[in-house]
């Protein structure tokens, strides 16, 4: 039997859910519904597959995830990747790849390596999303203009002038009106009307306008009800491409979900994220979605931000948004056939544009990582997603090596003493430069060695120790702080602190 205090607590909890989480869940549902359809369109998949993923993401990740206020579902960031897999493997085999990727995510979450995914350079992640956004815009613009998207970015760019010259009246007007409403909603000052989600307003307005106008445009086609659309995945015929699809989906979906989880943590003061639990739940959802014929699922920061802004307090909001989507698609799904494809394409053009985030570009430029971002974007747009990610990683590693090799060695003579100042990062990459500079110091001379380094690795330590010993053997003298002290200090000093010059703490040692 429950005590009176427990009953009061349960009643308080229920009141809190009814007051905060139910309204928030309705807002998230209204944001997510058109996005799920639009992302399915951009993926070249059946519209119902996006809705299946939205339902599964809300219910499964909402129940078992490690980030209570994170909302999961199909994400624009995977649309281009899924489109390519469907073209190469077919839709049924792509669903099998989604399920297999989910199993990998569960394994990764089970062995608790989620934090490792956060080691991926943010410049690569932001560049990947920006490249995907550009590809979505280039492809969906053709649908907005009344045509059909081409197979790659270059073909879309090449065909765009002809598409503009041969506009398809009603489709173009509806698509541009959708984009205009979304832009207006974004810049409109806060007022009661703005509480209605912009995507919902745009899609409903475009659909009503098309119906009243009697516009002859292509509309959403649903092959049956939600339960009739559930289909089992098929085994692939090209196992190499299938394996690449599985690992690519697992990597990108995990990284996007975990980054969204961390970003969501910054938006509220409630319980902190359990990333391993979240990754395991994302894997569960993807496995189930793939087995049911749904799109891949990730945590989505836009829907999560809407959830928190609407006042969500617990995971009940994310779960309920999945419930509302399930009920709507099951009971009122036939009405989705009234939505013109050009309206969804206009929604996707706006979503794709927002993936190119000027704030991220400014931040990366300030940190000197813009080159990684630009190369990743160019690779994703100009070649393909995996090539872009690979090029971005390569530039990030090259930049790291370049920074580790940035050692400055200054040698000047003051009277009878040669003053040598070593600054920057003294690592194995910079040892050749150090050795060349020290080789210019005459044998038997007196040397003051000032180590103002902010990084010192074992190779740099041994190079200095070896040179000092050899110089003393020639009759020279070296004044410097003991290397053990420098090693200890550099091992315990945070890298974000300014390096401390040691010339004021010199100790004198004669020849051996």
ZAMARGU-4260 file (C-alpha; in steps of 0.2 Angstrom, whole numbers, plus 5000, padded with zeros to 4 digits):
<rodrens>
0) 5000/5000/5000 | 5006/5017/4996 | 5008/5030/5010 | 4999/5047/5009 | 5016/5055/5005
5) 5019/5044/4990 | 5001/5046/4984 | 5004/5065/4985 | 5020/5064/4976 | 5012/5054/4962
10) 4998/5066/4960 | 5011/5080/4959 | 5020/5071/4946 | 5004/5068/4936 | 4999/5086/4937
15) 5017/5091/4932 | 5016/5080/4916 | 4998/5086/4912 | 5004/5105/4914 | 5021/5104/4906
20) 5024/5089/4896 | 5008/5086/4887 | 5007/5104/4879 | 5026/5102/4874 | 5023/5085/4866
25) 5009/5092/4855 | 5021/5106/4850 | 5035/5093/4846 | 5022/5082/4836 | 5017/5097/4825
30) 5035/5101/4822 | 5040/5083/4818 | 5026/5077/4807 | 5030/5087/4792 | 5048/5085/4794
35) 5047/5066/4795 | 5038/5067/4778 | 5050/5079/4771 | 5065/5069/4776 | 5058/5053/4768
40) 5055/5063/4752 | 5073/5069/4752 | 5079/5051/4756 | 5070/5044/4740 | 5060/5033/4752
45) 5042/5030/4754 | 5034/5044/4764 | 5027/5031/4777 | 5045/5026/4781 | 5049/5043/4788
50) 5033/5042/4799 | 5037/5025/4805 | 5054/5031/4811 | 5046/5046/4819 | 5034/5034/4829
55) 5048/5022/4834 | 5060/5036/4839 | 5048/5044/4850 | 5042/5029/4859 | 5058/5018/4860
60) 5071/5032/4863 | 5059/5042/4874 | 5056/5026/4885 | 5074/5020/4886 | 5086/5034/4881
65) 5098/5042/4893 | 5094/5060/4889 | 5076/5063/4895 | 5073/5079/4885 | 5081/5074/4869
70) 5068/5070/4854 | 5073/5057/4841 | 5067/5053/4824 | 5073/5054/4806 | 5086/5067/4803
75) 5090/5078/4788 | 5108/5075/4791 | 5106/5057/4785 | 5095/5060/4770 | 5108/5061/4757
80) 5117/5046/4764 | 5101/5036/4764 | 5097/5042/4746 | 5113/5035/4740 | 5111/5018/4748
85) 5093/5016/4741 | 5100/5020/4724 | 5114/5007/4726 | 5106/4994/4737 | 5087/4996/4735
90) 5075/5001/4749 | 5073/4984/4757 | 5092/4981/4759 | 5094/4999/4765 | 5082/4995/4779
95) 5092/4979/4783 | 5108/4991/4784 | 5098/5002/4796 | 5094/4987/4807 | 5112/4981/4807
100) 5119/4998/4811 | 5107/4999/4826 | 5115/4982/4832 | 5132/4990/4831 | 5126/5005/4841
105) 5119/4994/4855 | 5136/4985/4856 | 5145/5002/4857 | 5133/5008/4870 | 5135/4992/4880
110) 5154/4993/4880 | 5153/5011/4885 | 5162/5020/4872 | 5150/5034/4869 | 5162/5047/4875
115) 5175/5042/4862 | 5163/5047/4848 | 5164/5065/4855 | 5182/5065/4850 | 5177/5068/4832
120) 5182/5085/4827 | 5167/5097/4828 | 5174/5105/4812 | 5171/5089/4802 | 5154/5086/4810
125) 5148/5104/4806 | 5156/5103/4788 | 5147/5086/4785 | 5130/5094/4790 | 5133/5109/4780
130) 5138/5099/4765 | 5122/5088/4767 | 5112/5104/4769 | 5119/5111/4752 | 5115/5094/4743
135) 5097/5095/4750 | 5095/5112/4744 | 5102/5109/4727 | 5091/5093/4725 | 5074/5100/4732
140) 5075/5116/4723 | 5071/5106/4707 | 5055/5100/4715 | 5051/5117/4721 | 5053/5123/4703
145) 5042/5109/4697 | 5055/5097/4691 | 5065/5082/4697 | 5081/5082/4707 | 5097/5075/4697
150) 5109/5062/4703 | 5122/5073/4710 | 5127/5090/4715 | 5135/5095/4699 | 5121/5089/4688
155) 5109/5098/4699 | 5119/5114/4697 | 5120/5111/4678 | 5101/5109/4676 | 5096/5123/4688
160) 5096/5137/4675 | 5085/5127/4663 | 5074/5123/4677 | 5072/5141/4682 | 5069/5146/4663
165) 5055/5133/4662 | 5045/5136/4678 | 5030/5125/4682 | 5017/5138/4688 | 5007/5131/4702
170) 5021/5120/4709 | 5034/5134/4709 | 5022/5146/4717 | 5017/5134/4731 | 5035/5129/4735
175) 5040/5148/4736 | 5026/5152/4747 | 5031/5138/4759 | 5049/5145/4759 | 5042/5162/4762
180) 5031/5158/4776 | 5046/5148/4785 | 5057/5163/4783 | 5044/5175/4789 | 5041/5164/4804
185) 5059/5164/4808 | 5061/5183/4808 | 5044/5187/4815 | 5044/5195/4832 | 5038/5185/4847
190) 5019/5185/4848 | 5005/5172/4852 | 5004/5167/4834 | 5023/5162/4833 | 5019/5149/4846
195) 5012/5139/4832 | 5026/5129/4824 | 5032/5137/4807 | 5034/5120/4798 | 5015/5116/4802
200) 5009/5133/4797 | 5019/5132/4780 | 5013/5114/4776 | 4995/5117/4781 | 4994/5134/4771
205) 5002/5126/4756 | 4991/5111/4756 | 4975/5122/4759 | 4980/5134/4745 | 4983/5119/4733
210) 4966/5112/4737 | 4957/5128/4735 | 4966/5132/4719 | 4964/5115/4712 | 4982/5115/4708
215) 4988/5100/4697 | 5003/5096/4707 | 5010/5079/4713 | 5005/5075/4731 | 5011/5063/4745
220) 5007/5045/4740 | 5003/5033/4754 | 5002/5015/4749 | 4992/5010/4764 | 4990/5012/4782
225) 5004/5013/4794 | 5002/4994/4799 | 5000/4989/4780 | 5016/4999/4776 | 5027/4989/4788
230) 5039/4978/4778 | 5053/4966/4782 | 5070/4971/4776 | 5079/4961/4762 | 5096/4953/4762
235) 5108/4963/4751 | 5116/4956/4735 | 5131/4968/4736 | 5139/4963/4753 | 5153/4976/4751
240) 5142/4991/4748 | 5130/4984/4762 | 5144/4983/4775 | 5150/5001/4770 | 5132/5007/4772
245) 5130/4998/4789 | 5146/5006/4797 | 5143/5023/4789 | 5126/5024/4796 | 5132/5018/4813
250) 5146/5031/4814 | 5136/5046/4807 | 5120/5042/4817 | 5130/5039/4833 | 5140/5055/4831
255) 5125/5066/4827 | 5114/5058/4842 | 5128/5061/4854 | 5132/5079/4849 | 5113/5082/4850
260) 5113/5075/4867 | 5127/5086/4873 | 5119/5101/4865 | 5103/5097/4873 | 5111/5096/4890
265) 5116/5114/4888 | 5098/5120/4886 | 5091/5115/4903 | 5096/5112/4921 | 5088/5095/4923
270) 5096/5078/4924 | 5112/5076/4914 | 5115/5065/4899 | 5120/5047/4901 | 5128/5045/4884
275) 5131/5026/4884 | 5112/5023/4889 | 5107/5035/4875 | 5118/5026/4862 | 5111/5009/4867
280) 5093/5016/4865 | 5097/5024/4848 | 5103/5007/4843 | 5087/4999/4849 | 5076/5011/4839
285) 5086/5010/4823 | 5086/4991/4824 | 5067/4991/4826 | 5064/5005/4813 | 5075/4995/4800
290) 5065/4979/4803 | 5049/4989/4801 | 5054/4997/4785 | 5058/5014/4793 | 5072/5027/4790
295) 5087/5028/4802 | 5084/5038/4818 | 5095/5050/4827 | 5093/5063/4841 | 5088/5079/4833
300) 5093/5096/4841 | 5080/5106/4833 | 5065/5096/4839 | 5074/5094/4856 | 5076/5113/4857
305) 5057/5115/4853 | 5053/5102/4866 | 5063/5112/4880 | 5056/5129/4874 | 5038/5122/4875
310) 5041/5118/4894 | 5045/5100/4894 | 5051/5093/4911 | 5052/5074/4909 | 5054/5061/4895
315) 5035/5060/4895 | 5035/5073/4882 | 5046/5064/4869 | 5036/5048/4872 | 5019/5057/4870
320) 5025/5065/4854 | 5027/5047/4847 | 5010/5042/4853 | 5002/5057/4845 | 5011/5053/4829
325) 5005/5035/4830 | 4987/5040/4833 | 4987/5053/4819 | 4995/5042/4806 | 4984/5027/4811
330) 4967/5037/4811 | 4970/5052/4800 | 4984/5046/4789 | 4973/5047/4773 | 4973/5066/4775
335) 4992/5067/4772 | 4989/5063/4754 | 4983/5081/4752 | 5000/5088/4755 | 5009/5093/4739
340) 5027/5087/4736 | 5033/5104/4732 | 5027/5110/4749 | 5038/5097/4757 | 5052/5102/4746
345) 5051/5120/4751 | 5051/5114/4769 | 5067/5104/4765 | 5075/5119/4756 | 5073/5129/4772
350) 5080/5115/4783 | 5095/5112/4772 | 5099/5131/4772 | 5099/5131/4791 | 5111/5116/4791
355) 5124/5129/4785 | 5126/5138/4801 | 5135/5155/4800 | 5138/5155/4819 | 5148/5138/4817
360) 5158/5145/4803 | 5163/5161/4813 | 5167/5150/4828 | 5178/5138/4818 | 5187/5153/4809
365) 5191/5161/4826 | 5198/5144/4832 | 5208/5142/4816 | 5199/5126/4810 | 5190/5134/4795
370) 5201/5124/4783 | 5194/5107/4790 | 5176/5113/4788 | 5179/5120/4770 | 5187/5104/4764
375) 5174/5093/4772 | 5160/5103/4764 | 5169/5103/4747 | 5171/5084/4749 | 5153/5080/4754
380) 5146/5091/4740 | 5159/5087/4726 | 5162/5069/4729 | 5151/5060/4742 | 5148/5060/4760
385) 5161/5047/4765 | 5174/5055/4755 | 5170/5072/4763 | 5172/5065/4780 | 5188/5056/4776
390) 5196/5072/4769 | 5190/5082/4784 | 5198/5069/4796 | 5214/5070/4785 | 5215/5089/4786
395) 5211/5089/4805 | 5225/5076/4808 | 5237/5086/4796 | 5233/5102/4806 | 5236/5094/4822
400) 5253/5087/4816 | 5257/5105/4810 | 5253/5112/4827 | 5263/5099/4836 | 5278/5104/4824
405) 5277/5122/4827 | 5293/5124/4837 | 5302/5141/4837 | 5321/5140/4840 | 5330/5157/4842
410) 5349/5158/4843 | 5358/5175/4847 | 5375/5179/4854 | 5377/5191/4869 | 5395/5193/4872
415) 5403/5176/4875 | 5386/5168/4878 | 5375/5160/4865 | 5357/5163/4870 | 5345/5149/4864
420) 5326/5151/4866 | 5315/5136/4862 | 5296/5140/4862 | 5280/5132/4855 | 5277/5113/4854
425) 5293/5103/4856 | 5287/5086/4850 | 5294/5073/4838 | 5288/5083/4823 | 5299/5098/4828
430) 5315/5088/4833 | 5323/5090/4816 | 5321/5109/4817 | 5328/5110/4834 | 5343/5099/4830
435) 5347/5110/4815 | 5346/5126/4825 | 5357/5119/4839 | 5370/5112/4827 | 5374/5130/4823
440) 5380/5133/4841 | 5399/5132/4841 | 5407/5118/4851 | 5414/5123/4868 | 5404/5138/4869
445) 5393/5145/4884 | 5375/5143/4881 | 5360/5149/4890 | 5345/5138/4886 | 5328/5145/4889
450) 5314/5132/4887 | 5297/5142/4885 | 5288/5127/4878 | 5270/5123/4881 | 5271/5105/4875
455) 5286/5093/4877 | 5285/5075/4872 | 5298/5061/4875 | 5307/5064/4858 | 5310/5082/4862
460) 5316/5078/4880 | 5329/5066/4873 | 5334/5077/4859 | 5338/5091/4872 | 5346/5079/4884
465) 5357/5072/4871 | 5363/5089/4864 | 5367/5095/4882 | 5378/5080/4885 | 5387/5081/4869
470) 5390/5100/4870 | 5397/5098/4888 | 5409/5084/4882 | 5416/5097/4870 | 5420/5108/4884
475) 5405/5119/4883 | 5393/5125/4897 | 5374/5125/4897 | 5364/5135/4909 | 5346/5129/4910
480) 5332/5123/4921 | 5334/5104/4924 | 5324/5094/4911 | 5315/5084/4924 | 5307/5100/4931
485) 5302/5105/4913 | 5295/5088/4909 | 5285/5087/4926 | 5278/5105/4923 | 5273/5102/4905
490) 5265/5085/4910 | 5254/5093/4924 | 5250/5110/4916 | 5233/5112/4907 | 5236/5115/4888
495) 5225/5131/4888 | 5237/5140/4900 | 5251/5151/4894 | 5268/5144/4894 | 5280/5150/4907
500) 5298/5155/4903 | 5311/5147/4913 | 5325/5159/4910 | 5323/5166/4927 | 5326/5149/4936
505) 5342/5145/4928 | 5354/5132/4936 | 5372/5131/4931 | 5380/5114/4926 | 5398/5112/4920
510) 5406/5100/4908 | 5405/5082/4913
</rodrens>
